[in-house]
Amino acid sequence: MSSPFAGERLRTAREIFGVTQEDLHIRAGVSQSLLSQVERGQKPASPELISAVVQSLGLPRAFFDVV
């Protein structure tokens, strides 16, 4: 089982790669509102969202684990 997804790590990854929420929502095929809510810890990330984000940003799943 995977560790919990850290939304703040999503924001960090986007900023490192210079990707906006708008860019990522298009790349990942998820709503911009959902990305924002996950980044702020207001909603948990579904397995589908996690998979889409990992593939879109090209980072290992472990990067987003809560530490």
LINHU-V295125 format. One line per field, one symbol per residue. ss: DSSP state (h for helix, s for strand, l for the rest). burial: 1 if it has 24 or more other ideal C-beta (glycine too) atoms within 12 Angstrom, else 0. A space follows every 10 residues. Layout:
# LINHU-V295125
ss = ???
burial = ???
This chain:
# LINHU-V295125
ss = llllslhhhh hhhhhhhlll hhhhhhhhll lhhhhhhhhl llllllhhhh hhhhhhhlll hhhhsll
burial = 0000111011 1011000010 1001100101 0001100110 0000100011 0111011000 1011000
